[in-house]
Structure formats: structure tokens, C-alpha cells
Amino acid sequence: MKVFAVRGKFENKFGESIMSDKPEYFIDENGLRLDGRRTDEIRPMTMEMGVLSRADGSCYLEWGNNKVIAAVYGPRELHPRRLQRPSEVLVRYRYNMAAFSVEDRIRPGPSRRSTEISKVSGEAFEPVVMTQYYPGAVIDVFAEVLQADAGTRTAAINAATLALADAGIPMKGLVAACAVGKVDGQLVLDLNKPEDNYGDADLPVAMTQDGEITLLQMDGNLTHEEFIKAMEMVKKGCDQIFELQRKTLISRFGSEDDVEALEGSIETEPEEEEAEELSEEEVPSEKEDVSDTGDNAEDVDDSGEKFKEDVADFDEQRESGSDEEDKTSDEDVKDEEDEASDEDVKGEEDEQ
């Protein structure tokens, strides 16, 4: 697909004037975008966990031309102590773009944009991280953008989710993030760089597996109908990301059971879990117990009669044994008395 670009000064969705090559159109007559995707398709994504040996958990993510690495350290002691929360752990999220991540080198260090993204992205994990298990501690999440190509905040959230799972942090579920935008009057899923720079709107969203929205921001303008449709599209995009995250967890930990544990599946009471493990074959029914009149019942009767006979024999032996003991004890007493009387008589004779 050949796309013509116009070189000039244009305004992006933020109202800023930029000098760049704006494509003549973003969607062709066949409904394909500049990179060949349909309007409801996301860019290819690959994820790999455990890439950093010194971090408690890590994940490397490539999403289109985005390259993001996330690392988790903790839970560990929080300093300064005045920031400690007595009843829960503090999840501290830091988003940063490397100076070499874009074509025009940016100033290294924190900026207003990175500070804002760090705040809202950290809050996106509050509904899923079980903070009550580590009171007074801190979990540090670092998301570093090595190469940027639109949608870096959503890519960082997806990578940080798997890094938290890799670190063994208890969570109720995973978090997936995706963005919807508007170009050429149409809604498109997962904006690329030209669409993000020159589009009419950008709507990044993060949500849990249950559909609970944990992050929602919007730049530009959307009508009410467009917003409803955009949320439906982003839900489908997040479902695709959840599936990719699940496959990455399986490849990392090797079994479906480990994945369910890390995804924080709904906890059940111990009694309920034991009941689920027992199958119908393992639990005998009352009807079977009552109607069992075959060989087993005869065996039970025989064993009962045998038990009664053994008890009777034991009682007879005990009675005979007690009689013998009593007889022996009487004889011993009598012998002792006779010996004592003989000694007394002999003593009297010696005195005389």
C-alpha cells in the first residue's frame, strides 16, 4: 500500500504545532490502516518473563515498535519510615522514557508527563494487588521505555503486570491496557505513531479480567456514541492481551494450575475446595449403604460374631487369671504367717 505524505506544520491532538510528515490518509478504501491492520486489530505483541536476574520479578515486552522492560523489587522495608502505611503495602510505580527511545533525543530524568503517567499507572494496580499482606512495606515497580512508538503507558502496564506476577506478588487478577483512537472520522484500536500524532482522539484504558476499569484517560473529543463503541473495542483488545499474558505465564511456570494461582482466581473456603475435589464416585450414597445386603453384609455379620466370641474368651481368661492371682496371694499370706509364728515360738524357747 503506497501512502503519500505531506510535509508541513500540523497540530496534534494536544493542540501543539509540530513539523512532520502527515500521511494523506490513515485508512484506505479497503478498510486497512497504514500498517495493514484492520480497525479492530492490535499490533503484534511478544512478552518474556524473568529477564533480569537481580530483580524479584521482570518482564520484557515488544508491542509493535515499542520496547519496554519492567522490573519489580520487593516487598521490602520502606524508607523514609514516615511514608509507611501501617495496614497495607505501598505500591510505588515509576514510568520513564529513555533519552534514546525517540527520534529526537529527550531530556533525561523525570518530567511532568512521566510523573503524571507514573501516578495514574500505579493507581491502576490498586484494585488487584493484595496490599494487606505486607503492612509497612513497599513494592517498587520500574517501567523503562527503551523504544517508543505510541501507546507506551499501556505497554508499560502490560509489562508491569507480568513482572508483578513473576515476583510472586499476591494479586486478585491481571491488568491489561490498550488504547482506542479516532482518525479519518473512524475509531481504531491500538494507535500507531502517525495515528497517535495526528489523530483526533486518544483513549488509553486499563482494566481487570472482570471488566473493572482501573485507568481511563482521554485526549481529544469523542461523542457519546463513539465513546460507547470505543469502550467495546478496547474490551476486545484487552481480552486479546489477557490471552497473550496467560500464554506467557504458562510458558514461564509450565502448568495451567500455576497460572490460575498467579492470576489470583477467586478464593474459596477450604471446605468448599475439599468438596470440589471429592467426586461422586468417592462419596458413597446413603442408598448404597442401606441396600448393601450381599457378601459384604455377610462378612460384617461373621466378623461381628467372631468379635463377640473373642470378647467372651477374653473375659473367661481374665476371670480365671484373677482367681489364680487371688489364690496365689492367699497362699503367700498364709506361708508368711506360718513362718512368723514358727519364728516367735523358736524365740520363746531360746529365752527359756
C-alpha positions in Angstrom: 0.0 0.0 0.0 1.5 3.3 -1.1 0.8 6.2 1.2 1.6 9.8 0.3 2.7 12.2 3.0 2.6 15.9 3.2 5.5 17.8 4.8 4.4 20.7 6.9 3.4 22.2 10.2 0.4 20.4 11.8 -1.4 20.4 15.1 -1.6 17.2 17.1 -4.4 16.2 19.4 -2.9 18.3 22.2 -3.1 21.4 20.1 0.6 21.6 19.7 2.2 22.7 16.4 4.7 20.1 15.1 6.7 19.9 11.9 6.4 16.4 10.4 5.2 14.2 7.5 1.5 13.8 7.9 0.0 10.9 5.8 -2.5 11.8 3.2 -4.9 9.3 4.7 -4.9 6.8 7.5 -7.4 4.2 6.3 -7.7 3.2 2.7 -10.7 2.2 0.6 -10.3 -1.5 1.8 -10.5 -0.5 5.4 -6.8 -1.1 6.1 -4.6 1.2 8.1 -1.1 2.3 7.4 0.5 -0.8 8.8 -2.0 -3.2 7.2 -4.2 -3.8 10.2 -8.0 -3.6 10.4 -9.5 -1.0 12.7 -10.2 -3.5 15.5 -6.8 -5.3 15.4 -3.9 -4.7 17.8 -0.2 -4.7 16.9 1.8 -7.9 17.3 2.9 -8.4 20.9 5.6 -10.6 22.4 6.4 -10.9 26.1 9.2 -12.7 28.1 9.4 -13.0 31.9 12.4 -13.3 34.1 14.8 -11.3 32.0 16.6 -9.6 35.0 18.4 -11.8 37.5 18.8 -9.2 40.2 15.1 -8.2 40.2 12.4 -10.1 42.2 10.3 -10.1 39.0 10.8 -8.8 35.5 9.2 -8.7 32.0 10.4 -7.6 28.6 7.6 -6.6 26.1 7.6 -5.7 22.4 4.4 -4.3 21.1 4.7 -3.1 17.5 7.9 -1.0 17.6 7.5 -0.3 21.4 10.2 -2.0 23.5 9.5 -1.9 27.3 11.2 -3.6 30.2 9.6 -3.7 33.7 11.2 -4.8 37.0 9.7 -5.3 40.4 11.7 -5.1 43.7 10.1 -6.1 47.0 8.2 -6.3 49.1 10.9 -4.6 51.2 11.3 -2.1 54.0 10.2 1.4 53.1 12.3 4.4 53.8 11.7 7.0 55.0 9.5 5.4 57.6 7.1 8.3 57.6 5.8 7.0 54.3 4.9 3.6 55.7 1.3 2.5 55.8 0.5 0.6 59.0 -2.2 -1.6 57.4 -1.0 -2.1 53.8 1.9 -2.1 51.4 2.8 0.9 49.3 3.0 0.1 45.6 5.4 2.7 44.1 5.3 2.9 40.3 7.9 4.7 38.2 7.5 5.2 34.5 10.4 6.6 32.5 11.3 7.0 28.8 15.0 6.6 28.0 16.6 9.6 26.3 17.3 7.5 23.2 13.8 6.0 23.0 12.5 8.5 20.4 13.9 10.0 17.2 14.6 13.4 18.8 16.5 12.8 21.9 14.6 13.9 25.0 15.9 15.3 28.2 16.8 12.5 30.7 15.2 12.4 34.1 11.6 12.9 35.3 9.2 15.3 33.6 5.7 16.4 34.2 4.5 13.8 31.7 6.4 10.9 33.3 5.3 12.0 36.8 1.6 12.0 35.7 1.8 8.6 34.0 3.6 7.1 37.0 0.8 8.3 39.3 -2.1 7.0 37.2 -0.4 3.8 36.2 0.4 3.0 39.9 -3.2 3.6 40.8 -4.3 1.1 38.1 -2.9 -1.8 40.2 -4.5 -0.8 43.5 -7.7 -2.9 42.9 -5.8 -6.1 42.2 -2.7 -6.1 44.4 -3.4 -7.6 47.8 -1.8 -4.8 49.8 -2.9 -6.1 53.2 -0.3 -8.9 53.3 2.7 -6.7 53.7 1.8 -3.8 56.0 4.5 -1.1 56.3 6.5 -2.4 53.3 6.9 -1.1 49.7 6.8 -2.8 46.3 8.8 -0.8 43.7 7.7 -1.2 40.1 10.0 0.3 37.4 8.9 0.6 33.8 11.6 1.7 31.4 10.7 2.5 27.7 13.7 1.6 25.6 12.0 2.4 22.3 8.7 4.4 21.9 6.1 4.1 19.2 2.8 5.3 20.6 1.0 3.6 23.5 3.9 3.4 25.8 1.9 3.8 29.0 -0.4 0.9 28.1 2.6 -1.2 27.1 4.3 -0.4 30.4 1.2 -1.5 32.4 1.0 -4.8 30.5 4.7 -5.5 31.2 4.5 -4.4 34.8 1.5 -6.8 35.4 3.6 -9.8 34.4 6.6 -8.5 36.4 4.4 -8.4 39.5 3.3 -12.0 38.8 6.9 -13.1 38.2 7.8 -11.6 41.6 5.1 -13.7 43.3 3.1 -10.6 44.5 -0.4 -11.8 45.5 -3.0 -10.4 43.1 -6.7 -10.9 42.5 -6.1 -10.9 38.8 -4.1 -9.5 35.9 -4.4 -6.0 34.4 -4.4 -5.3 30.7 -4.2 -2.0 29.0 -5.0 -0.8 25.4 -5.9 2.4 23.7 -8.6 3.5 21.2 -8.3 6.5 18.9 -10.1 8.3 16.2 -8.6 9.0 12.7 -10.3 10.0 9.5 -13.5 10.0 11.4 -13.3 6.3 12.4 -12.4 4.6 15.6 -9.2 2.5 15.5 -7.8 0.1 18.2 -4.2 0.3 19.4 -2.9 3.5 17.7 0.5 3.5 16.0 2.7 6.6 16.0 1.2 8.5 13.0 -2.3 7.9 14.3 -1.3 9.0 17.7 0.4 12.1 16.5 -2.3 13.3 14.0 -5.4 11.6 15.3 -8.5 13.4 16.6 -8.6 11.5 19.9 -6.7 9.0 22.1 -8.4 6.9 24.8 -6.0 4.7 26.9 -7.8 2.3 29.2 -6.7 -0.4 31.7 -9.0 -3.0 33.2 -9.1 -6.2 35.1 -10.2 -9.6 33.9 -13.6 -8.9 35.4 -14.0 -5.8 33.3 -13.3 -3.3 36.1 -11.7 -0.2 34.7 -8.6 0.9 36.7 -7.3 3.6 34.3 -9.2 5.8 31.8 -7.8 8.9 30.2 -8.8 10.8 27.1 -7.2 13.4 24.8 -9.3 14.9 22.1 -13.1 14.7 21.6 -15.5 11.8 21.2 -19.3 11.8 21.0 -21.3 9.7 23.5 -22.0 7.1 20.8 -18.3 7.0 19.8 -17.3 6.6 23.4 -19.6 3.6 24.0 -18.3 2.0 20.8 -14.7 2.8 21.8 -15.1 1.0 25.2 -16.5 -2.1 23.4 -13.4 -2.1 21.1 -10.9 -1.7 24.0 -12.6 -4.5 25.9 -12.0 -6.8 22.9 -8.4 -5.6 22.7 -7.8 -6.2 26.4 -9.2 -9.7 26.1 -6.6 -10.5 23.4 -3.9 -9.2 25.7 -5.2 -11.3 28.6 -4.8 -14.4 26.4 -1.3 -13.4 25.5 -0.4 -12.8 29.2 -1.9 -16.2 30.1 0.2 -18.0 27.4 3.3 -16.2 28.7 2.6 -17.3 32.2 2.2 -20.9 31.1 5.5 -20.8 29.2 7.2 -19.4 32.3 5.7 -21.6 35.0 4.8 -24.7 33.0 1.3 -25.6 34.0 -2.3 -24.3 34.0 -2.6 -24.6 37.8 0.3 -22.2 38.4 -1.2 -19.7 36.0 -4.6 -19.8 37.8 -2.8 -19.3 41.2 -0.8 -16.3 39.8 -3.9 -14.8 38.2 -5.4 -14.7 41.6 -8.5 -16.7 40.9 -11.4 -16.2 43.3 -10.5 -17.7 46.6 -12.9 -20.4 48.0 -13.3 -21.6 51.6 -11.2 -24.7 52.4 -14.4 -26.8 53.0 -15.6 -25.9 49.5 -12.3 -26.8 47.9 -12.3 -30.2 49.6 -15.9 -30.8 48.5 -15.0 -30.0 44.9 -12.0 -32.4 45.0 -14.3 -35.3 46.0 -16.1 -36.9 43.1 -19.4 -38.6 43.1 -17.6 -42.0 43.0 -15.6 -41.2 46.1 -18.6 -40.2 48.2 -20.9 -43.2 48.8 -24.6 -42.5 48.9 -26.8 -43.5 51.8 -28.9 -45.5 49.4 -26.0 -47.7 48.6 -25.1 -48.2 52.3 -28.7 -49.3 53.2 -29.2 -51.6 50.2 -25.9 -53.4 50.6 -27.1 -56.9 51.6 -24.5 -59.0 49.7 -21.3 -60.7 50.6 -20.1 -57.5 52.4 -23.0 -57.7 54.7 -22.3 -61.4 55.5 -18.7 -60.6 56.1 -19.8 -57.9 58.6 -22.1 -60.4 60.4 -19.3 -63.0 60.6 -16.8 -60.5 61.9 -19.4 -59.4 64.5 -19.9 -62.9 65.8 -16.2 -63.6 65.9 -15.7 -60.4 67.8 -18.3 -61.5 70.4 -16.6 -64.9 70.8 -13.2 -63.2 71.3 -14.7 -60.9 74.0 -16.2 -63.9 75.8 -12.9 -65.8 75.7 -11.1 -62.8 77.0 -13.5 -62.4 79.9 -13.1 -66.1 80.9 -9.3 -65.8 80.8 -9.4 -62.6 82.8 -11.7 -64.3 85.5 -9.5 -67.4 85.7 -6.4 -65.3 85.9 -7.8 -63.2 88.7 -8.9 -66.4 90.6 -5.4 -67.8 90.3 -3.9 -64.5 91.4 -6.2 -64.4 94.4 -5.3 -68.0 95.3 -1.6 -67.3 95.0 -1.9 -64.2 97.1 -3.8 -66.1 99.8 -1.2 -68.9 99.9 1.6 -66.4 100.1 0.0 -64.6 103.1 -0.6 -68.0 104.8 3.0 -69.0 104.3 4.2 -65.7 105.7 2.0 -66.1 108.8 3.3 -69.7 109.4 6.9 -68.6 109.1 6.3 -65.7 111.5 4.6 -68.0 114.1 7.4 -70.5 113.9 10.0 -67.8 114.5 8.0 -66.5 117.5 7.8 -70.0 119.0 11.5 -70.6 118.5 12.4 -67.3 120.1 10.4 -68.0 123.2 12.1 -71.4 123.6 15.6 -69.8 123.3 14.7 -67.3 126.0 13.6 -70.1 128.4 
